[in-house]
Amino acid sequence: MIAPPAGRDLLAGKVVVLTAAAGTGIGGAVARRCLDEGARLAISDAHGARLAITQAELADAYGADLVWAADCDVTSESQVQALIDGAVSRFGRIDVMINNAGLGGTAPVTEMTDEQWLKVIDVTLNGTFRCTRAALRQMIAQGGGGAVVNNASVLGWRAQPGQAHYAAAKAGVMALTRCAAMDVAEHGIRVNAVAPSLVMHPFLAKVMDQQTLDDLVTKEAFGRSAEPWEVAATMVFLASDYASYLTGEVISVSSQHP
């Protein structure tokens, strides 16, 4: 396992709002990376108990004054707005919105139900839209400036059996990212996304069989899956001033090539 590099204050002085931050996947890695880079952080998750544990761990490691948490189901517009309002109430403003919430699953199109399709679309695409909209409105009200970073997937470009709902949602996230970037460019706000390939974490192992995971690893140039922090590092770069001229872009975090 490769260890993450030390923080360099890439987000010093910035307030970051992060969805799906609880647990050991990409969200948890992004939360730690943001704090390592000097941010003040508002974290959210639909799983309240798991979020409370994450908040306590982060507060213990980085300081309670740097971390605020709120339950948030991104399928609920009122909860999304409460997250933004709460972060502003706690920290005075928001500078970065990182949309990590998403939902996967595996089912061929011929067996996929409307419920399965709609649930993935509502969390992964509609949820990203709701959070992006609320954050952009707040950033504009503050006078402009700021960054939104969305979590897409290489499946927005590539085909994989059983992933029609997830791939469609992630392709939608990519299109949303590009169009939203143009909508708010005049306000000095940037909107970008990352598209990871294979990132190993416990949730992925629950929704995908081991044979498929093993096959996917063989397609990666480095012969391994990405560590969650490796995706988090790219997301934090896009959130930082180092990416000041990037907007409407989708950055592939992948060593997999067709």
Backbone as a ProteinNet text record, in pm:
[ID]
protein_1_A
[PRIMARY]
MIAPPAGRDLLAGKVVVLTAAAGTGIGGAVARRCLDEGARLAISDAHGARLAITQAELADAYGADLVWAADCDVTSESQVQALIDGAVSRFGRIDVMINNAGLGGTAPVTEMTDEQWLKVIDVTLNGTFRCTRAALRQMIAQGGGGAVVNNASVLGWRAQPGQAHYAAAKAGVMALTRCAAMDVAEHGIRVNAVAPSLVMHPFLAKVMDQQTLDDLVTKEAFGRSAEPWEVAATMVFLASDYASYLTGEVISVSSQHP
[TERTIARY]
84.7	0	87.8	58	133.9	77.7	165.4	121.5	96.1	-6.3	-32.8	74.8	99.8	200.4	151.1	243.1	207.5	130.6	48.4	-27.6	61.4	17.3	92.8	7.3	-97.9	-185.5	-252.6	-286.7	-353.4	-490.5	-553.9	-687.2	-688.1	-574.5	-566.1	-664.1	-742.6	-838	-970.1	-985.7	-1107.9	-1204.5	-1332.5	-1437.8	-1489.4	-1485.1	-1523.6	-1647.6	-1743.1	-1859.3	-1845.8	-1861.8	-1838.5	-1954.5	-2008.6	-2115.1	-2057.6	-2133.4	-2093.7	-1953.1	-1932.4	-1798.3	-1765.3	-1864.8	-1841.9	-1783.9	-1714.9	-1663.6	-1521.7	-1480.9	-1341.2	-1319.3	-1418.7	-1404.3	-1347.6	-1383.8	-1330.7	-1370.8	-1495.9	-1540.4	-1458	-1429.5	-1346.6	-1206.8	-1154.2	-1020.4	-1018.4	-1124.5	-1132.5	-1139.9	-1218.5	-1229.3	-1092.3	-1016.3	-883.3	-787.3	-796.7	-708.5	-737.8	-866	-901.8	-845.6	-860.2	-808.8	-656.5	-592.9	-447.4	-399.2	-485	-448.4	-495.7	-542	-569.6	-711	-806.2	-944.5	-1020.4	-1127.5	-1234.1	-1341	-1401.5	-1475	-1613.3	-1713.8	-1849.1	-1872.8	-1896	-1915.9	-2061.3	-2105.8	-2243	-2246.3	-2355	-2376.3	-2521.3	-2574.1	-2709.9	-2715.9	-2600.6	-2592.2	-2547.8	-2645.3	-2617.9	-2520.4	-2536.8	-2448.8	-2304.8	-2288	-2153.7	-2091.5	-2176.1	-2127.3	-2078.9	-2151	-2111.9	-1976.1	-1953.5	-1824.3	-1713	-1739.1	-1640.2	-1609.6	-1713.4	-1692.7	-1606.5	-1635.2	-1558.4	-1412	-1388.3	-1251.1	-1175	-1240.8	-1175.5	-1152.7	-1250.3	-1234.8	-1120.2	-1106.3	-997.1	-861	-855.9	-729.2	-691.7	-792.2	-762.3	-811.9	-904.3	-960.4	-1108	-1187.7	-1332.7	-1376.8	-1299.2	-1337.9	-1326.1	-1259.9	-1238.6	-1339.1	-1420.8	-1509.7	-1651.5	-1746	-1888.3	-1959.5	-2063.2	-2130.8	-2281.7	-2345.6	-2491.7	-2539.2	-2641.3	-2703.1	-2758.9	-2740.2	-2794.2	-2818.8	-2944	-2983.4	-2994	-2907	-2901.4	-3023.2	-3112.9	-3237.5	-3341.1	-3308.7	-3399.9	-3347.2	-3420.1	-3377.4	-3367.2	-3461	-3459.9	-3337.5	-3297.7	-3178.7	-3051.7	-3047.8	-2932.4	-2920.2	-3031.3	-3027.1	-2988.1	-3036.4	-3000.1	-2850.4	-2790.9	-2647	-2570.4	-2607.5	-2540.4	-2561.6	-2684.6	-2714.8	-2640.4	-2634.1	-2564.9	-2415.9	-2355.3	-2212.1	-2183.4	-2270.3	-2251.9	-2270.3	-2368.4	-2390.7	-2270.7	-2209.2	-2095.7	-1967.1	-1940.3	-1810.1	-1816.2	-1935.5	-1947	-1958.1	-1919.7	-1922.4	-1888.5	-1899.1	-1842.6	-1759.4	-1649	-1559	-1552.6	-1580.5	-1567.9	-1683.5	-1743.6	-1844.2	-1790.9	-1775.7	-1730	-1844.6	-1895	-2009.1	-1959.9	-1959.7	-1909.9	-2021.4	-2140.7	-2249.6	-2285.9	-2299.4	-2337.5	-2382.6	-2452.1	-2503.7	-2483.4	-2433.5	-2410.4	-2499	-2454.8	-2529.7	-2500	-2541	-2515.5	-2642.4	-2684.5	-2800.2	-2799.1	-2817.7	-2827.8	-2954.8	-2953.9	-3068.8	-3196.3	-3184.9	-3302.9	-3367.9	-3293.8	-3347.1	-3360	-3311.1	-3313.4	-3455.8	-3495.9	-3629.9	-3628.4	-3745.2	-3756.7	-3704.3	-3734.5	-3691.2	-3538.6	-3471.1	-3325.4	-3269.1	-3322.9	-3276.2	-3294.5	-3415.2	-3447.7	-3372.2	-3347.7	-3276.7	-3132.5	-3065.9	-2927.8	-2922.1	-3014.6	-3017.2	-3044	-3136.2	-3173.9	-3059.5	-2989	-2877.6	-2758	-2719.3	-2591.7	-2594.7	-2698.9	-2708.6	-2791.7	-2915.4	-3000.1	-2943.3	-2884.7	-2824	-2708.7	-2627.9	-2517.2	-2571.2	-2678.6	-2742.5	-2792.7	-2864.9	-2920.6	-2811.1	-2704.6	-2596	-2520.1	-2498	-2430.7	-2512.5	-2641	-2728.7	-2726.7	-2741.2	-2744.2	-2611.6	-2501.8	-2370.2	-2343.8	-2379.4	-2356.3	-2437.5	-2560.9	-2641.7	-2575.9	-2521.9	-2455.6	-2327.6	-2249.3	-2125.2	-2152.7	-2257.4	-2294.4	-2339.5	-2418.5	-2466.2	-2351.2	-2244.6	-2126.6	-2043.9	-2073.9	-1998	-1915.8	-1932.7	-1863.8	-1733.8	-1672.9	-1553.3	-1591.6	-1501	-1525.9	-1511.3	-1529.2	-1510.9	-1605.5	-1656	-1733.9	-1656.2	-1644.6	-1577.5	-1672.8	-1704.3	-1796.3	-1720.9	-1776.6	-1717.8	-1795.1	-1733.9	-1794.1	-1732.9	-1708.6	-1650.3	-1609.1	-1507.9	-1471.4	-1585.6	-1682.2	-1797.1	-1888.3	-1865.1	-1932.9	-1884.9	-1768.8	-1711.7	-1712.3	-1695.4	-1670.7	-1789.8	-1797.1	-1905.3	-1861.3	-1953.2	-1928.5	-2061.8	-2067.3	-2194.7	-2255.5	-2386.1	-2457.1	-2454.7	-2397.9	-2379.2	-2452.4	-2558.1	-2625.6	-2675.7	-2736.7	-2789.9	-2678.9	-2574.8	-2463.1	-2386.6	-2361.7	-2289.1	-2368.7	-2497.3	-2581.1	-2578.6	-2585.3	-2581.5	-2448.7	-2339.2	-2207.7	-2180.6	-2231.1	-2222.2	-2300.9	-2412.7	-2490.5	-2415.9	-2343.5	-2261.9	-2157	-2097.7	-1998.9	-2062.1	-2179.4	-2247.4	-2291.9	-2343.8	-2381.8	-2261.9	-2148.4	-2026.7	-1989.6	-1990.6	-1951.2	-2047.2	-2177	-2275.2	-2281.8	-2277	-2278.8	-2158.2	-2044.1	-1923.2	-1945.2	-2013.3	-2040.7	-2142.7	-2237	-2340.3	-2283.3	-2176.7	-2127	-1987.1	-1934.4	-1799.5	-1791.2	-1897.7	-1895.1	-1882.8	-1912.7	-1901.3	-1766.6	-1677.8	-1547.3	-1550.8	-1657.3	-1671.2	-1632.5	-1554.9	-1510.6	-1588.3	-1621.7	-1690.6	-1617.1	-1563.5	-1488.5	-1527.3	-1476.9	-1507.5	-1386.6	-1384.2	-1288	-1364.2	-1294.5	-1353.4	-1260.3	-1276.6	-1190.7	-1224.9	-1127.4	-1156.4	-1180.6	-1086.3	-1106.9	-1044.3	-1128.4	-1082.8	-1133.7	-1043.7	-1085.3	-1120.7	-1241.7	-1285.2	-1395.9	-1429.8	-1522.3	-1657.1	-1713.1	-1845.3	-1842.5	-1734.3	-1724	-1727.6	-1661.3	-1658.5	-1796.7	-1886.9	-2021.6	-2111.6	-2083.6	-2174.5	-2118.8	-1996.5	-1936.3	-1866.3	-1885.5	-1826.9	-1675.1	-1609.1	-1463.1	-1401.3	-1464.3	-1409.7	-1405.4	-1512.2	-1515.2	-1407.5	-1393	-1289.7	-1150.7	-1126.2	-995.7	-969.4	-1071.7	-1056.3	-1025.7	-1092.3	-1069.4	-927.8	-875.3	-738.9	-638.4	-662.6	-568.1	-561.9	-661.3	-663.4	-592.6	-555.9	-488.9	-339.4	-282.8	-142.1	-48.7	-84.6	0.9	-29.9	-125.6	-158.2	-223.4	-287.2	-354.8	-467.3	-557.3	-659.7	-600.3	-668.3	-625	-658.9	-578.4	-612.6	-710.6	-807	-900.1	-831.7	-719.3	-652.5	-596.4	-569.3	-516.2	-622.8	-747.6	-857.6	-879.5	-873.9	-893.9	-792.3	-669.3	-565.3	-598.7	-654.2	-691.6	-811.7	-905.3	-1021.2	-979.1	-886.9	-839	-761.1	-683.5	-615.2	-716.5	-825.4	-926.9	-995.9	-1005.5	-1066.3	-974.1	-845.7	-744.8	-719.5	-646.4	-610	-509.2	-448.4	-358.1	-433.3	-564.4	-645.9	-726.8	-672.5	-747.1	-796.9	-735	-779.1	-852.5	-887.5	-960.8	-1107.8	-1193	-1336.6	-1404.8	-1510.3	-1581.9	-1504.1	-1404	-1318.3	-1352.8	-1330.7	-1343.4	-1206.1	-1142.8	-1007.6	-1014.7	-962.4	-959.2	-852.7	-893.1	-798.5	-789.7	-707.1	-709.5	-576.4	-541	-427.5	-477	-609.7	-670.8	-686.7	-649.5	-659.5	-726.9	-808.8	-882.6	-786.9
-120	0	124.4	217.9	341.3	442.3	508.8	607.3	741.1	814.2	946.2	1046	1145.4	1246.9	1341.6	1413.5	1511.9	1627.4	1692.8	1807.8	1927.4	2012.5	2131.8	2258.1	2255.3	2371.8	2416.1	2322.2	2356.7	2420.1	2388.7	2441.3	2530.2	2585	2670.1	2786.3	2805.2	2914.7	2887.3	2771.1	2741.2	2655.8	2675.4	2594.4	2497.4	2369.9	2263.8	2191.9	2167.1	2083.4	1954.5	1841.9	1711.5	1617.6	1554.5	1455.6	1314.5	1223.5	1082.2	1070.3	1134.7	1144.1	1034.1	958.6	858.7	731.1	656	526.5	532.2	423	406.5	420.1	465.2	478.2	612.3	656.5	781.6	899.6	901.6	1013.7	1033.2	924.2	934.5	982.1	935.7	977.6	1124.8	1172.2	1313.7	1399.9	1357.1	1433.4	1453.2	1346.1	1355.4	1438.3	1423.4	1500.6	1650	1685.8	1826.5	1883.9	1809.9	1856.9	1860.8	1762.8	1765.1	1887.4	1937.3	2052	2184.8	2182.8	2307.6	2359.3	2279	2325.2	2315.4	2393.9	2369.7	2290.9	2192.6	2090.7	2065.4	2069.8	2027.2	1893.9	1789.6	1656.6	1614.4	1530.8	1480.9	1337.2	1270.2	1132.6	1097.1	1003	956.6	859.4	806.8	711	785.1	822.9	907.3	849.9	722.6	661.6	656.2	618.7	611.9	750.8	850.5	988.6	1037.4	1004.4	1046.9	988.6	863.5	801.5	873.1	902.7	971.2	1109.5	1183.7	1316.6	1310.4	1214.6	1201.3	1168.9	1080.8	1045.2	1164.3	1238	1353.6	1464.7	1486.9	1590	1556.2	1428.3	1385.7	1404.5	1379.3	1386.6	1528.2	1612.8	1744.5	1862.1	1836.2	1943.7	1963	1969.6	1977.9	2105.4	2212.8	2338.4	2335.3	2234	2225.2	2136.3	2062.9	1964	1981.2	1994.8	2000.7	1896.3	1835.2	1727.3	1745	1698.8	1700.4	1581.5	1512.4	1406.8	1468.9	1401.8	1453.9	1341.7	1325.5	1237.3	1324.3	1302.6	1392.1	1379.6	1284.1	1277.3	1374.5	1442.5	1537.8	1680.5	1761.8	1900.6	1976.7	1952.6	2025	1988.1	1861.2	1821.2	1876.8	1881.6	1941.2	2088.6	2160.4	2302.4	2322.5	2234.1	2243.3	2221	2134.2	2111.5	2238.6	2302	2424.6	2535.7	2552.4	2656.6	2631.9	2506.3	2474.2	2500.6	2467.7	2492.9	2642.4	2721.4	2866.8	2922	2870.5	2914.5	2883.8	2767.7	2727	2799.9	2810.2	2862	2998.8	3050.1	3183.2	3189.1	3084.1	3081.1	2939.9	2913.8	2791.7	2829.7	2760.7	2786	2669.4	2548.6	2427.9	2334.4	2279.2	2173.8	2049.5	1940.4	1814.3	1714.4	1678.3	1587.6	1444.9	1370.2	1233.2	1129.5	1170.9	1074.2	1004.6	874.4	795.5	658.1	590.7	457.5	368.7	248.3	153.3	30.8	-76.5	-200.8	-270.7	-395	-471.4	-543.8	-518.5	-587.9	-565.5	-670.5	-650.7	-574.1	-502.1	-420.9	-504.8	-627.7	-712.8	-751.4	-741.4	-778.5	-659.1	-544.3	-425.9	-373.5	-344.4	-290.4	-138.4	-79.9	66.4	119.5	49.2	93.3	98.3	-5.6	-6.7	109	127.5	234.7	371.7	397.5	529.1	560.9	460.4	484.7	527.5	458	493.8	632.5	661	791.6	902.3	877.2	982.7	1016.4	916.1	943.6	1000	930.6	959	1081.9	1097.6	1212.7	1325.8	1295.4	1401.8	1459.5	1373.8	1422	1516.6	1483.7	1573.3	1706.1	1701.2	1823.8	1908.4	1846.6	1922.7	1991.9	1918.6	1974.6	2082.8	2058.5	2158.9	2286.9	2273.9	2391.7	2472.3	2404	2474.3	2542.3	2474.5	2532.9	2652.3	2640.4	2750.8	2873.7	2853.7	2967.7	3039	2961.8	3021.2	3093.9	3033.8	3097.7	3228.5	3230.3	3353.3	3459.6	3418.8	3512.8	3572.6	3497.5	3546	3645.2	3656.8	3745.2	3674.3	3542.3	3465.1	3404.8	3327.4	3252.6	3122	3026.7	2896.5	2786	2663.3	2546.7	2435.6	2366	2243.9	2130.3	2018.1	1899.4	1781.7	1720.6	1607.4	1476.1	1370.6	1237.4	1163.3	1148.5	1074	933.2	878.4	744.8	723.2	639.9	604.5	531.6	478.8	414.3	515.4	643.5	744.4	745.6	683.7	671.2	527.1	431.5	292.5	203.3	93	-2.9	-113.8	-154	-267	-336.8	-467.9	-539.1	-512.2	-499.2	-484.5	-345.3	-248.4	-116.4	-5.3	-38.7	62.3	180.3	153.7	262.6	350.8	287	361	438.2	374	439.6	557.7	540.7	650.3	767.4	736.4	841.7	915.8	841.8	905	984.2	935.6	1014.7	1144.4	1136.3	1255.6	1352.3	1300	1385.7	1460.8	1391.5	1456.5	1571.3	1546.3	1649.7	1765.3	1733.2	1835.8	1923.3	1860.8	1933.6	2034.1	1988.5	2076.6	2194.5	2166.6	2273.1	2369.7	2315.9	2402.6	2495.7	2446	2528.7	2651.1	2632.6	2745.1	2841.4	2786.7	2871	2968.3	2929.1	3012.2	3068.2	3052.5	3104.1	3254.1	3327.1	3472.7	3512.1	3419	3446.4	3401	3353.6	3309	3178.1	3100.4	2970.6	2861.1	2765.4	2653.8	2527.4	2446	2318.8	2211.7	2113.3	2005.7	1871.7	1763.7	1629.8	1539.1	1435.1	1326.5	1203.9	1118.9	993.4	879.1	823.5	711.9	584.2	495.4	361.5	268.9	183.4	85.1	135.4	159.4	206	106.4	35.6	-70.9	-16.1	-50	-17.4	-115.8	-126.5	-231.3	-230	-111.6	-108.1	-169.8	-145.5	-201.1	-353.1	-410.1	-555.6	-613.5	-530	-576.6	-579.4	-492	-479.1	-540.8	-594.2	-652.7	-783.2	-888.2	-1017.2	-1015	-1104.3	-1104.6	-1134.4	-1220.9	-1253.6	-1129.6	-1049.8	-926.4	-829.3	-815.7	-727	-772.3	-902.5	-956.1	-930.3	-945.7	-920.7	-773.9	-684.9	-541.6	-501.5	-562.7	-532.3	-564.8	-671.2	-710.2	-607	-520.4	-418.4	-289.8	-280.1	-160	-168.1	-58.3	-56.4	-91.4	-49.7	-76.7	-210.7	-285.4	-416	-411.2	-300.5	-286.3	-185	-184.5	-80.4	45	156.3	280.4	277.7	344.8	369.9	487.8	486.9	600.2	735.5	743.8	872.6	922.8	832.1	875.3	949.4	908.9	983.2	1113.7	1105.3	1224.5	1333	1295	1394.1	1472.8	1404.9	1474.7	1565.2	1521.5	1604.3	1730.5	1715.9	1832.3	1926.6	1872.1	1957.8	2041.5	1979.5	2053.3	2158.2	2132.7	2228.4	2345.1	2327.4	2424.8	2531.8	2634.9	2742.1	2697.4	2580.1	2527.9	2493.7	2476.3	2443.3	2565	2683.8	2807.5	2826.2	2760.8	2777.8	2655.2	2562.7	2442.7	2457	2446.3	2438.5	2361.6	2289.7	2206.4	2083.4	2046.7	1933.2	1809.2	1693.7	1565.4	1498.1	1482.9	1428	1279.1	1197.3	1052.3	1019.6	951.2	901.2	751.2	711.9	574.1	536.2	408.4	355	252	251	154.1	216.7	143.2	194.3	88.9	133.6	39.6	-53.3
0	0	0	-88.1	-98.5	0.7	74.4	172.5	104.9	148.5	89.7	127.5	42.6	74.2	182.7	241.6	344.1	281.5	362.8	315.2	287.2	193.4	153.4	161	242	259.6	130.5	44.1	-81.1	-59.1	53.5	81.9	205.9	239.9	359	349.5	454.6	459.6	390.2	327.7	253.1	335.9	310.3	371.9	266	298.3	205	257.8	169.7	201.5	122.3	188.2	127.7	156	51.8	70.4	73.5	135.9	148.3	204.1	317.9	375.3	474.2	518.3	621.8	562.1	646.5	602.9	551.2	486.6	447.3	296.8	222.1	77.7	36.6	-83.2	-136.2	-48.5	-0.8	81.5	205.9	277.2	396.4	363.3	250.9	208.8	171.2	104.4	68.2	193.8	291.1	415.5	480.4	490.4	552.7	468	336.8	248.4	260.3	266.7	281.6	411.5	519.5	647.8	647.6	585.2	572.6	495.7	405.1	323.1	381.8	508.4	579.1	571.8	521.7	507.6	639.3	647.4	744.7	669.6	737.4	664	720.7	632	665.3	595.7	672.2	615.7	631	538.1	544.8	496.9	531	486.4	516.2	441.8	467.2	584.3	624.5	735.1	861.5	943.7	1057.9	1158.3	1193	1293.1	1243.7	1117.8	1060.5	1048.9	1019.3	1010.5	1146.3	1251.2	1385.5	1424.2	1387.3	1415	1338.1	1211	1128.8	1184.8	1222.7	1278.7	1405	1491.3	1615.1	1585.9	1489.4	1453.8	1396.1	1307.1	1245.7	1347.6	1434.6	1537.5	1630.9	1663.9	1751	1683.4	1553.8	1481.6	1441	1409.3	1351.8	1435.3	1527	1608	1580	1687.1	1672.8	1602.7	1612.6	1549.8	1398.2	1343.8	1199.5	1128.7	1206.1	1145.3	1197.2	1104.5	1136.8	1052.3	1105.7	1033.9	1037.3	929	922	839.4	888.3	808	680.3	568.3	443.4	344.4	306	197.7	73.2	-24.3	-139.9	-231	-203.9	-279.6	-224.8	-115.2	-52.6	-71.6	-145.5	-167.7	-35.8	56.3	183.6	266.9	265.4	340.5	277	144.5	76.6	112.6	109.9	144	289.8	377.6	519	538.6	457.6	465.8	429.3	320.1	277.7	381.1	423.9	522.3	653.5	694.6	819.2	810.8	696.8	679	683.3	618.7	619.8	761.2	832.8	969.9	1058.2	1036.5	1119.7	1081	950.5	907.1	839	812.3	756.4	605	534.5	388.2	342.3	213.9	158.2	35.9	18.6	-93.9	-190.7	-140.5	-222	-190.7	-295.6	-280.7	-349.8	-275.1	-333.1	-326.5	-443.7	-454.6	-474.7	-365.3	-368.5	-361	-322.3	-302.3	-432.9	-426.4	-543.1	-499.8	-588.1	-558.3	-678.9	-654.7	-762.5	-750.2	-811.3	-815.8	-946.4	-957.6	-1079.8	-1122.2	-1247	-1304.5	-1454.4	-1532.5	-1677.4	-1711	-1821.8	-1861.1	-1869.3	-1917.8	-1934.5	-1802.6	-1692.6	-1561.8	-1467.3	-1508.8	-1423.7	-1409.7	-1286.4	-1262.2	-1270	-1287	-1282.4	-1149.2	-1041.7	-909.4	-900.8	-950.4	-948.2	-1030.5	-1149.7	-1238.3	-1172.6	-1125.5	-1072.8	-944.6	-861.4	-736.1	-762.8	-855.2	-888.5	-952	-1043.3	-1108	-1006.5	-912.9	-818.5	-723.2	-673.9	-583.6	-660.7	-766.2	-830.7	-920.5	-999.1	-1089.7	-1029.8	-990.9	-936.9	-807.6	-724.8	-601.5	-627.9	-726.5	-763.3	-814.5	-893.1	-940.5	-823.8	-729.5	-617.1	-536.6	-508.1	-427.9	-504.6	-634.1	-716.3	-722	-746.7	-754.6	-625.3	-512.4	-384.4	-355.6	-384.7	-359.1	-449.8	-577.2	-670.5	-632	-590.3	-546	-428.4	-335.1	-220	-261.1	-349.1	-393.6	-466.5	-549.3	-620	-519.9	-420.5	-319.1	-239	-224.1	-151.2	-232.8	-362.2	-447.6	-552.6	-561.5	-664.1	-616.2	-703.2	-666.7	-599.8	-606	-545.9	-647.9	-601.8	-688.7	-648.6	-749.2	-730	-794	-722.4	-775.4	-763.8	-876.6	-880.2	-898.2	-842.1	-857.6	-966.3	-1082.6	-1192.9	-1195	-1310.8	-1323.1	-1467.3	-1488.9	-1626	-1696.3	-1620	-1682.8	-1751.8	-1728.3	-1807.4	-1951.3	-1975.7	-2109.9	-2161.1	-2070.5	-2109.7	-2077.6	-2148.1	-2126.2	-2031.4	-1943.9	-1854.9	-1830.9	-1842.8	-1824.8	-1687.6	-1685.5	-1559.4	-1499.2	-1570.7	-1512.7	-1588.3	-1660.2	-1742.6	-1660.7	-1544.7	-1462	-1406.7	-1355.2	-1296.5	-1403.7	-1517.3	-1625.6	-1680.4	-1695.9	-1744.3	-1646.2	-1517.3	-1416	-1418.4	-1430.1	-1428.5	-1556.4	-1670.9	-1793.5	-1777.5	-1708.6	-1678.9	-1590.1	-1491.2	-1404.3	-1486.4	-1582.9	-1669.1	-1748	-1807.7	-1885.5	-1796.3	-1678.4	-1582.2	-1547.1	-1524.8	-1490	-1598.2	-1723	-1833.6	-1848.9	-1842.4	-1863.3	-1744.9	-1624.1	-1506.1	-1505.8	-1551.8	-1557.8	-1645	-1756.4	-1845.1	-1784.5	-1708.9	-1647.5	-1545.2	-1476.9	-1365.7	-1389.2	-1509	-1536.8	-1512.7	-1544.5	-1525.8	-1379	-1289.6	-1146.6	-1089.5	-1175.3	-1128.9	-1053	-1075.3	-1008.4	-1106.5	-1058.6	-1142.6	-1106.8	-1208.8	-1187.7	-1267.1	-1198.2	-1261.6	-1200.3	-1257.7	-1207.1	-1222.5	-1143.3	-1161.4	-1209.9	-1282.9	-1331.5	-1293.5	-1173.6	-1132.1	-1207.9	-1216.4	-1269.3	-1150.8	-1118.3	-1011.2	-881.8	-783	-651.8	-548.8	-484.9	-394.9	-257	-211.5	-76.7	-38.9	88.3	132.6	63	33.9	-29.4	-168.4	-242.9	-377.2	-372.9	-275	-261.7	-233	-178.4	-147.7	-271	-367.7	-481.4	-609.4	-604.9	-723.9	-686	-766.2	-731.4	-749.2	-676.6	-672.6	-809.3	-886.9	-1019.2	-1108.8	-1104.3	-1183.9	-1137.4	-1006.3	-952.5	-994.9	-986.8	-1027.1	-1174.8	-1258	-1401.2	-1428.2	-1356.2	-1375.7	-1336.9	-1232.6	-1190.1	-1300.5	-1373.2	-1478.6	-1591.2	-1602.1	-1707.3	-1665.8	-1538.7	-1490	-1517.8	-1565.2	-1604.8	-1489.5	-1368.2	-1252.2	-1186.1	-1240.7	-1186.3	-1050	-1018.2	-888.8	-903.6	-807.2	-802.3	-738.6	-756.5	-692.3	-543.8	-465.6	-325.7	-321.1	-229.8	-222.2	-211.8	-140.9	-126.2	-259.4	-353.3	-482.2	-562.7	-549.1	-610	-533.5	-401.5	-318	-351.3	-377.9	-407.7	-533.5	-634.5	-757.9	-733.8	-653.7	-622.5	-547.9	-455.7	-380.8	-471.6	-563.9	-661.8	-738.4	-786.5	-861.2	-774.6	-645.9	-553.9	-521.8	-545.6	-502.2	-608.5	-568.3	-660.3	-765	-746.3	-848.9	-977.7	-967.4	-1084.5	-1129.6	-1112.7	-1134.2	-1277.3	-1375.8	-1514.1	-1567.4	-1479.2	-1519.8	-1484.1	-1582.2	-1554.4	-1666.6	-1629.7	-1725.7	-1768.8	-1691.9	-1727.9	-1645.7	-1706	-1636.3	-1643.3	-1528.4	-1521.3	-1487.9	-1574.7	-1550.1	-1446.9	-1340.5	-1240.3	-1262	-1355.1	-1402	-1463.1	-1451.1	-1527.1	-1627.8	-1648.7	-1740.5	-1878.8	-1980	-2115.6	-2203	-2299.9	-2384.5	-2460.6
[MASK]
++++++++++++++++++++++++++++++++++++++++++++++++++++++++++++++++++++++++++++++++++++++++++++++++++++++++++++++++++++++++++++++++++++++++++++++++++++++++++++++++++++++++++++++++++++++++++++++++++++++++++++++++++++++++++++++++++++++++++++++++++++++++++++++++++

